[in-house]
Amino acid sequence: MKKVLITGANGFLGSNLTRELYRMGYDIKIMVRPAADLKGIADIPCEVFFGHIDSMEHVLEAMKGCDIVIHAACITEQWGVSFAEYEKINFTATQHITAACLAHQVKQFIYVSTANTIGPGDKQHPGNELNGFTLFNANSGYINSKYLAQQYVLEQVAAKQLPGIVVNPTFMIGPNDVKPSSGKLILYGLKHRLLFYPPGGKNFVHIKDVCRGIINAIEKGKTGDCYLLAGQNLSYGEFFRLLKKVSGKRQLLIPIPKFLLKFAGMIGSLPGISGKLNYSTAYMLCLDNYYSGKKSERELQLHYTPVENAISGAFTWFKENNYI
């Protein structure tokens, strides 16, 4: 099997992807920070390279002998991070990695972007790969830096024949969320008898489907193309009702009015106020953030798992590992 380098292999997606690639027989090398917690992949035999993705020297060294590179590492936090930090890790590091791919003449490069670099839609007309970038108003350092990085990758494909493919996952749900990351939404939903939920919604996708989408992109993807890895569109109310059904918890679900959530976000964005709600997060929580995975179904031959199964798998894993 070909040798594949994975950045961010200790994250939620990276650890599940590393596990799936190992199961399929790939020769795996991972690049992680020296202080990274490897608990989620401790049982997977692979070569470990400790280094920093914002160091060109480290990236060049890590990539030696690799045929395929999957770049999944990034900063995803939505608050408490300066744009300079987003830029360094999400954009500049991607520049280093694409340059190293060209220098080492790798056979394939898969860049893991985010669905929000593509304009979302409503449930009747969900966003697809033909949509342009529309979320400037969100003022999100995460989204903006990922958009810049995605555009850079596509530019390198056109200008320097980088063998690059972009995948755009939506909100990933499933087991093995060690940190946890997206699983925070599930843990929030399980810890409150009175559950206040925002007015918007988003597309949810099983983590295993995203891993399969990346692997199928290696085998079937077209260089220079973007692929939304998008499962099921649900409002937050619908999502938490599914979680309530899976968990069997007795809860009262209470919607938060849009104006109240945005006002709280504006307060949270004032200088000197630190918290987990700012205007950017409030804006996104009020948004109909819906997408279609039809292209990946058609071209990558994906078959998406019902979100209820993803919620059930995540709930069971969190329970078995004493998170709840």
C-alpha positions as CSV (number, residue, x, y, z in Angstrom):
1,M,0.0,0.0,0.0
2,K,1.0,3.6,-0.5
3,K,2.4,5.6,2.4
4,V,0.1,8.4,3.6
5,L,1.0,11.3,5.8
6,I,-1.8,12.7,8.0
7,T,-1.6,16.0,9.8
8,G,-3.9,16.5,12.8
9,A,-4.1,12.8,13.4
10,N,-4.8,13.1,17.1
11,G,-8.0,15.2,16.5
12,F,-11.5,13.9,16.1
13,L,-11.5,13.5,12.4
14,G,-7.7,12.6,12.2
15,S,-8.0,9.8,14.8
16,N,-11.0,8.2,13.1
17,L,-9.3,8.6,9.7
18,T,-6.0,7.1,10.9
19,R,-7.9,4.1,12.3
20,E,-9.8,3.6,9.0
21,L,-6.7,3.9,6.8
22,Y,-4.9,1.4,9.0
23,R,-7.8,-1.0,8.8
24,M,-7.6,-0.8,5.0
25,G,-3.9,-1.6,5.1
26,Y,-2.3,1.8,4.3
27,D,1.3,2.5,5.5
28,I,0.6,5.5,7.9
29,K,2.8,8.3,9.1
30,I,1.3,11.0,11.3
31,M,2.6,14.5,12.0
32,V,1.6,15.9,15.4
33,R,2.8,18.6,17.8
34,P,5.5,17.5,20.3
35,A,3.0,18.0,23.2
36,A,0.1,16.3,21.4
37,D,-2.1,13.9,23.3
38,L,-2.1,10.6,21.3
39,K,-4.6,8.8,23.5
40,G,-7.1,8.5,20.7
41,I,-4.7,6.6,18.4
42,A,-2.4,4.9,20.9
43,D,-3.5,1.5,19.7
44,I,-2.8,2.2,16.0
45,P,0.6,1.1,14.7
46,C,2.0,4.0,12.7
47,E,5.1,6.2,12.3
48,V,5.0,9.3,14.4
49,F,6.7,12.5,13.4
50,F,6.7,15.3,16.0
51,G,6.9,18.7,14.6
52,H,5.0,22.0,13.8
53,I,3.0,22.5,10.6
54,D,3.9,26.2,10.6
55,S,7.6,25.2,10.2
56,M,8.6,24.6,6.6
57,E,11.6,22.6,7.8
58,H,9.5,20.3,9.9
59,V,6.9,19.8,7.1
60,L,9.6,19.0,4.5
61,E,11.1,16.4,6.9
62,A,7.8,14.8,7.8
63,M,6.8,14.4,4.1
64,K,9.8,12.4,3.1
65,G,8.9,9.0,1.5
66,C,5.1,9.7,1.5
67,D,2.9,9.2,-1.6
68,I,-0.3,10.8,-0.3
69,V,-0.8,13.7,2.1
70,I,-4.0,14.4,4.0
71,H,-3.9,17.8,5.7
72,A,-6.5,17.8,8.5
73,A,-4.8,19.9,11.1
74,C,-6.2,23.3,11.9
75,I,-7.5,25.5,14.7
76,T,-11.3,25.1,14.9
77,E,-12.1,27.0,18.1
78,Q,-14.5,29.8,17.5
79,W,-13.5,32.1,20.4
80,G,-10.5,33.3,22.3
81,V,-8.2,33.0,19.2
82,S,-6.6,35.9,17.4
83,F,-6.8,36.1,13.6
84,A,-3.0,36.0,13.6
85,E,-3.1,32.6,15.2
86,Y,-5.7,31.3,12.7
87,E,-3.6,32.7,9.9
88,K,-0.4,31.0,11.1
89,I,-1.9,27.6,11.5
90,N,-4.8,27.4,9.1
91,F,-3.3,29.4,6.2
92,T,0.5,29.8,6.4
93,A,0.9,26.1,7.4
94,T,-1.2,25.1,4.4
95,Q,1.2,27.1,2.2
96,H,4.1,25.2,3.6
97,I,2.4,21.8,3.1
98,T,1.5,22.5,-0.5
99,A,5.0,23.7,-1.2
100,A,6.4,20.5,0.4
101,C,4.0,18.4,-1.7
102,L,5.3,20.0,-4.8
103,A,8.9,19.6,-3.7
104,H,8.5,15.9,-2.9
105,Q,6.3,15.3,-5.9
106,V,3.6,13.5,-3.9
107,K,1.0,11.6,-5.9
108,Q,-2.1,13.1,-4.2
109,F,-2.9,15.9,-1.7
110,I,-6.2,16.0,0.1
111,Y,-7.0,19.3,1.8
112,V,-9.7,19.0,4.6
113,S,-11.5,22.3,4.4
114,T,-15.0,23.1,5.9
115,A,-18.4,23.3,4.4
116,N,-18.6,27.0,5.4
117,T,-16.2,28.0,2.7
118,I,-19.1,27.3,0.4
119,G,-22.3,29.3,0.7
120,P,-25.1,27.5,2.7
121,G,-28.7,27.4,1.7
122,D,-32.1,26.5,3.1
123,K,-33.6,23.0,3.4
124,Q,-35.4,23.4,0.0
125,H,-32.3,24.7,-1.7
126,P,-29.2,23.5,0.3
127,G,-25.8,24.8,-0.6
128,N,-23.7,23.0,-3.1
129,E,-20.2,23.1,-4.6
130,L,-21.3,25.8,-7.2
131,N,-22.1,28.3,-4.4
132,G,-19.5,31.1,-3.8
133,F,-18.3,32.2,-0.3
134,T,-21.1,34.1,1.4
135,L,-20.2,34.1,5.1
136,F,-18.1,37.3,5.3
137,N,-20.7,38.7,7.7
138,A,-20.0,36.0,10.2
139,N,-16.7,37.7,10.9
140,S,-15.2,34.3,11.8
141,G,-11.5,34.0,11.9
142,Y,-11.8,30.2,11.5
143,I,-14.1,30.4,8.5
144,N,-12.1,33.2,6.8
145,S,-8.7,31.5,7.3
146,K,-10.0,28.2,6.0
147,Y,-11.5,30.0,2.9
148,L,-8.1,31.7,2.2
149,A,-6.3,28.3,2.6
150,Q,-8.8,26.5,0.3
151,Q,-8.4,29.2,-2.4
152,Y,-4.6,28.9,-2.1
153,V,-4.8,25.2,-2.6
154,L,-7.0,25.6,-5.7
155,E,-4.6,28.3,-7.1
156,Q,-1.7,25.9,-6.7
157,V,-3.6,23.2,-8.6
158,A,-4.1,25.6,-11.5
159,A,-0.7,27.3,-11.4
160,K,1.7,24.5,-10.4
161,Q,-0.2,21.3,-11.1
162,L,-0.5,20.4,-7.4
163,P,-2.4,17.1,-7.4
164,G,-4.9,18.6,-4.9
165,I,-8.5,17.7,-4.0
166,V,-10.6,19.6,-1.4
167,V,-13.1,17.9,0.8
168,N,-15.6,20.1,2.7
169,P,-17.1,18.2,5.7
170,T,-20.1,19.6,7.6
171,F,-20.7,19.1,11.3
172,M,-19.2,15.7,12.2
173,I,-20.8,13.4,14.8
174,G,-19.7,10.0,16.1
175,P,-17.5,8.0,18.4
176,N,-13.9,8.4,19.4
177,D,-14.2,12.2,20.1
178,V,-11.6,12.1,22.8
179,K,-11.1,15.8,23.4
180,P,-14.1,16.3,22.7
181,S,-14.7,18.7,19.8
182,S,-18.1,18.6,18.0
183,G,-19.2,16.2,20.7
184,K,-19.5,19.2,23.0
185,L,-22.9,19.8,21.4
186,I,-24.0,16.4,22.5
187,L,-22.6,16.8,26.0
188,Y,-24.4,20.1,26.3
189,G,-27.6,18.5,25.2
190,L,-27.2,15.7,27.8
191,K,-26.3,17.9,30.8
192,H,-29.4,20.1,31.0
193,R,-32.9,19.2,32.1
194,L,-34.1,22.6,30.7
195,L,-32.4,22.7,27.3
196,F,-32.2,26.0,25.6
197,Y,-31.5,25.7,21.8
198,P,-30.7,28.3,19.1
199,P,-33.0,29.1,16.2
200,G,-30.8,28.0,13.3
201,G,-29.7,24.7,12.0
202,K,-26.9,22.9,10.2
203,N,-26.0,19.8,8.2
204,F,-24.8,16.9,10.4
205,V,-22.7,14.0,9.1
206,H,-21.4,10.7,10.5
207,I,-17.6,10.8,11.2
208,K,-17.3,7.5,9.5
209,D,-18.9,8.9,6.3
210,V,-16.4,11.7,6.3
211,C,-13.5,9.2,6.6
212,R,-14.9,7.2,3.8
213,G,-15.4,10.3,1.7
214,I,-11.7,11.2,2.1
215,I,-10.5,7.7,1.2
216,N,-12.9,7.6,-1.8
217,A,-11.5,11.0,-2.8
218,I,-8.0,9.4,-2.9
219,E,-9.4,6.7,-5.2
220,K,-12.1,8.5,-7.2
221,G,-11.7,12.3,-6.7
222,K,-10.9,14.7,-9.5
223,T,-7.9,17.0,-9.1
224,G,-8.9,20.6,-8.5
225,D,-12.5,19.7,-7.4
226,C,-14.3,20.3,-4.1
227,Y,-16.5,17.8,-2.5
228,L,-19.1,18.6,0.2
229,L,-19.3,15.7,2.7
230,A,-22.8,16.5,3.9
231,G,-25.3,14.2,5.5
232,Q,-28.6,15.4,6.9
233,N,-30.0,18.9,7.4
234,L,-31.6,19.5,10.8
235,S,-32.6,22.5,12.8
236,Y,-31.1,22.5,16.3
237,G,-34.5,21.7,17.7
238,E,-34.7,18.6,15.5
239,F,-31.2,17.6,16.5
240,F,-31.8,17.9,20.2
241,R,-35.1,16.0,19.9
242,L,-33.2,13.2,18.2
243,L,-30.7,13.3,21.0
244,K,-33.5,13.2,23.6
245,K,-34.9,10.1,21.8
246,V,-31.6,8.3,21.7
247,S,-30.7,9.1,25.4
248,G,-34.1,8.6,26.9
249,K,-33.6,11.7,29.0
250,R,-36.6,13.7,30.3
251,Q,-36.1,17.2,29.1
252,L,-37.9,20.4,28.3
253,L,-36.6,22.0,25.1
254,I,-36.9,25.8,24.9
255,P,-36.1,27.8,21.8
256,I,-33.9,30.9,22.2
257,P,-35.3,33.9,20.2
258,K,-33.0,35.0,17.4
259,F,-32.9,38.7,18.5
260,L,-31.9,37.7,22.1
261,L,-29.1,35.4,20.9
262,K,-27.7,38.0,18.6
263,F,-27.9,40.7,21.3
264,A,-26.0,38.4,23.8
265,G,-23.4,37.8,21.0
266,M,-22.9,41.5,20.6
267,I,-22.4,41.9,24.4
268,G,-19.9,39.1,24.3
269,S,-17.9,40.8,21.6
270,L,-17.4,44.0,23.6
271,P,-13.7,44.7,24.6
272,G,-12.7,43.3,27.9
273,I,-15.5,40.6,27.9
274,S,-14.3,37.0,27.6
275,G,-16.8,34.2,27.1
276,K,-17.9,31.4,24.8
277,L,-20.5,33.5,23.0
278,N,-19.6,36.3,20.6
279,Y,-21.3,37.9,17.7
280,S,-19.7,35.5,15.2
281,T,-20.9,32.4,17.0
282,A,-24.4,33.9,17.6
283,Y,-24.6,34.7,13.9
284,M,-23.8,31.1,12.9
285,L,-26.2,29.7,15.5
286,C,-29.1,31.7,14.0
287,L,-28.2,30.7,10.4
288,D,-29.9,28.1,8.2
289,N,-26.6,26.4,7.5
290,Y,-27.7,23.6,5.2
291,Y,-25.8,21.7,2.5
292,S,-26.2,19.0,-0.1
293,G,-23.9,16.0,-0.4
294,K,-25.3,14.9,-3.9
295,K,-22.0,15.5,-5.7
296,S,-20.0,13.2,-3.3
297,E,-22.8,10.6,-3.5
298,R,-22.5,10.7,-7.3
299,E,-18.8,11.0,-7.9
300,L,-17.3,9.5,-4.7
301,Q,-20.0,6.8,-4.4
302,L,-20.8,7.7,-0.8
303,H,-23.9,6.5,1.0
304,Y,-24.7,8.7,4.0
305,T,-25.7,7.2,7.4
306,P,-28.8,8.6,9.1
307,V,-27.8,11.2,11.7
308,E,-29.7,9.3,14.4
309,N,-27.1,6.5,14.0
310,A,-24.3,9.0,14.4
311,I,-25.9,10.5,17.6
312,S,-26.4,7.0,19.0
313,G,-22.8,6.0,18.3
314,A,-21.5,9.1,19.9
315,F,-23.8,8.8,22.9
316,T,-22.8,5.2,23.5
317,W,-19.1,6.0,23.2
318,F,-19.3,9.0,25.6
319,K,-21.2,6.8,28.1
320,E,-18.8,3.9,27.9
321,N,-15.8,6.3,28.4
322,N,-17.4,8.0,31.4
323,Y,-17.9,11.4,29.8
324,I,-21.6,11.3,31.0
